[in-house]
Amino acid sequence: VTYKMVTTAALFTCLLAILAILTSTAESQCTHGDVQLVGGSGSYEGNVQICNKGVWGWVCDNSWSFNDARVVCRQLGFSTTNVYRKYSSFYGYGNGTIWLDYMYCNGSENK
């Protein structure tokens, strides 16, 4: 019997590859412009994803503001009164395409 030593880095790389496969096969078709929150403890929090041409992708949190959060909450049907934003990939890093980065909403948009 031969045993191969597996380093932590190799195991981590393998786990990332498995996660990428699971994430890509779990993606569902969506309607262009739809948004969803992913990775939070409920439907009311998480990383923001947007649908572009039937494919979910990420919205990067660079320059993420209360106004950006208000627009997403409004689009999802939530109140915009007690909006809270989190930075620095608080809900984890997304895997896949980033559709939007450096958003600048004025806060009154519907989408």
Buried (B, 14 or more C-beta within 10 A) or exposed (E): EEEEEEEEEEEEEEEEEEEEEEBEEEEEEBEEEBBBBBBBEEEEBBBBBBBBEEBBBBBBBEEBBEBBBBBBBBBBEBEBEEBEBBEEEEBEEBEBEEBBEEBEBEBEEEE
